[in-house]
Amino acid sequence: MNSLMSMTHPRPRRSFGLHHGKKVYEGYNAERKVRNRKKKEKKREGYHAFAREFPTTNTPLPERFTNTILCGDSLSLLQQLPNQCIDAIITSPPYNFGLEYGTHQDTDTWQQYYAQLFAILKECVRVLAYGGRLMLNVQPLFSDYIPSHHLISHFLFQQGLIWKGEILWEKNNYNCKYTAWGSWQSPSSPYLKYTWEFIEVFCKGALKKDGNKNAIDITADEFKAWVNAKWSIAPERDMHTYNHPAMFPKKLVERLLKLFTYQQDVVLDPFNGAGTTTLVAYQQHRRYLGIDIDAGYCATARERLKI
Ligand SMILES: C[S@@+](CC[C@H](N)C(=O)[O-])C[C@H]1O[C@@H](n2cnc3c(N)ncnc32)[C@H](O)[C@@H]1O
């Protein structure tokens, strides 16, 4: 009887908190745990404690780079762009776990891999406009026990960007085997599986991005749903058609664009692959620049854009 009652009338969750300076034990909704919150935030200096000061003047992206797919190494191509000319970067770098890409060899020593990736990300930080956003998709790595999502975020944080947050992209792909790399029903070495990836979101210089109100295209319902930072989106089904092993689903790019950019913003993907970022940017009335080292992928990206 008791257990039945507690099922039909669950006790409200409670916790210790403060009300008008008094310690109380009350429901989560009413609790206030921190006294003088604003004052304490000020003392800690908030994100200013780590963020770098960047110039506030932005440069337009030169015409010849606008609405283009460039084929080559992102490091040398990005070096041709002026400072602070890109409103948003949406990208997914290769993860160095041995995928079969066209040109890029996806297995290097970790030292070599991070040296190359960080050189490109440093250029990304330079070309990003003041107030711009860098959104980077990273997977928690499974076989080498290297926390790439932490290392890459730490690097961008050290570059002085503001960490705006993290989206958990739930892919719901429960297809990996339980014991492939670990022990079965034994604490000797249980293997943790991930059905999700992360999107790390960084801002340059300021959390707020100025833009024209008429260039906002997110609806109220979309906004309410998407600020909840766990997004359940199935992986791309058409990778076979485009002959690329690691494509974004269009829905993912669509949400990032609507939530973090305005129409007509310039969007860069320095690891553009089969061109999902550039295609969705075009379809959603943003300007784009896509770069990939593989000529075949660049051809696919152009074909999808019909340019
Ligand atoms: C994870 S895939 C990106 C896929 C893309 N998001 C899509 O939807 O198709 C990474 C891409 O980076 C490219 N790449 C690797 N090294 C590069 C470099 N140094 N410069 C430019 N592109 C590079 C690879 O060819 C590969 O297509």
The ligand as an ORCA input file, in Angstrom:
! r2SCAN-3c Opt
* xyz 0 1
  C      34.820     14.517    -40.643
  S      35.065     14.949    -42.311
  C      33.928     16.282    -42.530
  C      32.660     15.867    -43.201
  C      31.655     16.983    -43.398
  N      31.187     17.512    -42.138
  C      30.453     16.519    -44.236
  O      29.291     16.710    -43.827
  O      30.692     15.937    -45.304
  C      36.650     15.719    -42.296
  C      37.141     16.209    -43.637
  O      38.379     16.916    -43.446
  C      39.129     16.810    -44.654
  N      40.523     17.215    -44.332
  C      41.462     16.529    -43.636
  N      42.586     17.257    -43.502
  C      42.366     18.436    -44.111
  C      43.139     19.617    -44.301
  N      44.391     19.707    -43.826
  N      42.603     20.647    -44.964
  C      41.346     20.569    -45.468
  N      40.554     19.465    -45.312
  C      41.043     18.418    -44.635
  C      38.927     15.361    -45.083
  O      39.155     15.187    -46.465
  C      37.455     15.115    -44.668
  O      36.579     15.263    -45.770
*
